[in-house]
């Protein structure tokens, strides 16, 4: 059974930084495509960034140049480094894994609040 556990959320001031981590168990991590999504109150869940098994990356325009997604296959972990945070980045952030068959697995989410 695939499990995803996110950590690293919290309260940060505008302009600050946070790093999210998502540890995956129950699957061969190196074969998974990993993504970070977020959902703000009253809004739909949106893709923030993704990284393929071959470490190709994608970023939403709203975070390009500020966020960096990376993976450590030895630690079964995907990261999201978030810099220059803005109040509009406030949301629950979710980690998602997609296996070779296209099945998606989700973490429980972690809250990020950007506020002074």
N, C-alpha and C positions, 0 to 999 in steps of 0.2 A: 504494500500500500504506500502510495506516494504521499509524503507529508512535506509541507512548506511552513517554515516558521520565520516570520519577519521580526526584526528588532531595529532599534535606533531612532524611533520616532520621538517627538516631544515638542516643546515650545521653543521657538527661536525668534530673535528680533529680525526685522527686515535687514537684508544685507548679510545675514549670517549664513552659516553652513551646517549641514548635517550629513551623515552617511547612514544609509539604510543597508541592512544585511538581510539576506534570505537564505537560510540553510535548508537544503533539500535532502530527504532520506527516502529510501525505498525504491530507488531507481538509479540507473547509470547516469549520473549527473552530466557527464561530458556529452551525452547524446541528446540532451534536452535543449530546446530553444527556450530562452528565459525572457521575461518581460516584466516591466513595472507599469502598473495602471494606477490611476487615482480617481477618486470620486468625491466631489465637493457637495455640500448640502444642496439638495434641489437640482442637482445636475446629473447627467449620465456619466457612467464610468468611461474614462478616456485613456488611451494608450499614451504613456509618457516616453518610454524608451524600451528597446529590445536588443537582445544579443543572441546571435545564432550559435549553434554548436561549433561553428568555425570562427566565432568571435567577430562576425560582421555585425555592425551596430546600426540602429535607427533611432532618431530622436524626433519628437514632436517639435514643431516650429517654436512653440511657446517656451521650450526649455533648452533649445539648441544653444550651445556656447556656455551654458550655466551648469547643466547636469552631465554626469558621465556615468555610463553603465559599464560594468566590468564583471568578470567571472574568474573564480579560482577553482579549477576542476579538482585540485588536490584537497580542497576543503569543502567541496560540494556547496559552494556559496556564490551567490550573485550579489553585487553591490550596486548601490545608486548613490554616487557622490553628488550632493546638491549644494551649489554655491550661489551667492548673490540672491538669496531667497526673497521672494516678494509675498505680500499678503495674499495675492491670488493663487499662490502655490498651496494654500491651506486646503487640506483634504485628507481623506483616509487613503493611504497608499497600499496597494496590493501587489504581491508577487505572483506571477503566473508561470507555470511550466507547461510546455507542449511537447508531447512525445512524438515518436516517429510515425505513429498512426493518426496523429492529429488530435489526440485526446488532451484536454486541458485540465490542469490541476491548479487550485488557488490556495493562497495563504489566507490567514484570518484578517489581515489588514493591520496597519499601524497608523496612528493619527499624527499628522504634522500640522502644527499651528504656527503661522508666521504673524507675529503681532508685537507691537511695542507696548 
